[in-house]
Amino acid sequence: MKEYEVAKVKDIPPGESKCVDVDGDPVAIFNLDGQFYAISDTCTHAQASLSEGFVEEGIVTCPLHGAQFDIKTGKNMTMPAPVPVQTYTVKIEGDAIKIVV
């Protein structure tokens, strides 16, 4: 397993998200009330950026066709997304946000 420092805590305020590059893969980091979660940034339906989606109650809605994913588990909640998105372990060390792959 390898850790990648991808952002600072101050870069992603509560309720916000950010797309980062983790070893060549786009990863969406979400700050839900001070807890950070990371999932693949790419919707499994039409490759839209999930970090640009609307977030409500821990669910992100894809901005392209409205597929929904649970930010904590990656589970696809609605069609047209056929499968879940990958989740990543997030570690906070000091002010650094790290993704473990």
C-alpha positions as CSV (number, residue, x, y, z in Angstrom):
1,M,0.0,0.0,0.0
2,K,1.1,3.5,-0.8
3,E,0.1,6.9,0.5
4,Y,-0.3,10.0,-1.6
5,E,-0.6,13.5,-0.1
6,V,-3.2,15.1,-2.3
7,A,-4.5,18.2,-0.6
8,K,-4.5,20.2,2.6
9,V,-7.5,20.1,5.0
10,K,-8.1,23.9,4.4
11,D,-8.4,23.2,0.7
12,I,-11.7,21.4,1.1
13,P,-14.1,23.1,3.5
14,P,-17.1,21.2,4.9
15,G,-19.7,20.5,2.3
16,E,-17.2,20.9,-0.6
17,S,-15.4,18.5,-2.8
18,K,-12.2,18.4,-4.9
19,C,-10.9,16.2,-7.7
20,V,-7.3,15.1,-7.2
21,D,-4.9,12.9,-9.1
22,V,-3.8,9.7,-7.4
23,D,-1.2,7.8,-9.3
24,G,-2.9,8.8,-12.6
25,D,-6.5,8.2,-11.5
26,P,-9.0,11.0,-10.8
27,V,-10.3,10.8,-7.2
28,A,-13.1,12.9,-5.7
29,I,-12.5,13.9,-2.0
30,F,-15.6,15.1,-0.1
31,N,-15.7,16.8,3.3
32,L,-18.8,15.8,5.0
33,D,-19.1,17.7,8.3
34,G,-15.3,17.5,8.9
35,Q,-14.9,13.9,7.9
36,F,-13.1,13.2,4.6
37,Y,-14.1,10.5,2.1
38,A,-12.7,9.6,-1.3
39,I,-14.3,7.8,-4.2
40,S,-13.4,7.5,-7.9
41,D,-14.2,10.8,-9.5
42,T,-15.6,9.1,-12.6
43,C,-19.3,8.1,-12.8
44,T,-19.7,4.5,-13.8
45,H,-22.5,5.4,-16.3
46,A,-21.0,8.1,-18.5
47,Q,-17.6,9.1,-17.1
48,A,-18.7,12.5,-15.7
49,S,-16.9,14.1,-12.8
50,L,-18.6,13.3,-9.5
51,S,-16.6,16.0,-7.7
52,E,-18.7,18.4,-9.7
53,G,-22.0,16.8,-8.6
54,F,-24.6,17.9,-6.0
55,V,-24.1,16.5,-2.5
56,E,-26.9,16.0,0.0
57,E,-26.9,13.8,3.1
58,G,-23.9,11.9,2.0
59,I,-25.1,11.2,-1.5
60,V,-23.5,12.7,-4.6
61,T,-25.6,13.2,-7.7
62,C,-23.8,13.0,-11.0
63,P,-24.1,16.3,-12.9
64,L,-24.6,14.6,-16.3
65,H,-27.5,12.2,-15.9
66,G,-28.4,12.2,-12.2
67,A,-27.0,8.8,-11.1
68,Q,-26.4,8.8,-7.3
69,F,-23.6,7.3,-5.2
70,D,-23.1,6.9,-1.5
71,I,-20.0,8.9,-0.7
72,K,-19.0,6.7,2.2
73,T,-19.4,3.3,0.5
74,G,-19.3,4.1,-3.2
75,K,-22.6,2.2,-3.7
76,N,-24.6,3.1,-6.7
77,M,-28.0,4.3,-5.4
78,T,-29.9,5.0,-8.6
79,M,-29.8,4.2,-12.3
80,P,-28.4,4.9,-14.8
81,A,-25.2,4.0,-12.9
82,P,-24.8,0.2,-13.3
83,V,-22.1,-0.5,-10.7
84,P,-20.6,1.2,-7.6
85,V,-17.5,3.5,-7.7
86,Q,-14.2,2.6,-6.1
87,T,-13.6,3.9,-2.6
88,Y,-10.3,4.9,-1.1
89,T,-8.9,5.1,2.4
90,V,-8.4,8.7,3.6
91,K,-5.8,9.6,6.3
92,I,-5.4,13.0,7.9
93,E,-1.9,13.7,9.2
94,G,-1.6,17.2,10.6
95,D,-3.1,19.4,7.9
96,A,-2.4,16.9,5.1
97,I,-5.0,14.8,3.3
98,K,-3.6,11.5,2.2
99,I,-5.1,8.8,0.0
100,V,-4.0,5.2,0.5
101,V,-4.0,2.8,-2.5
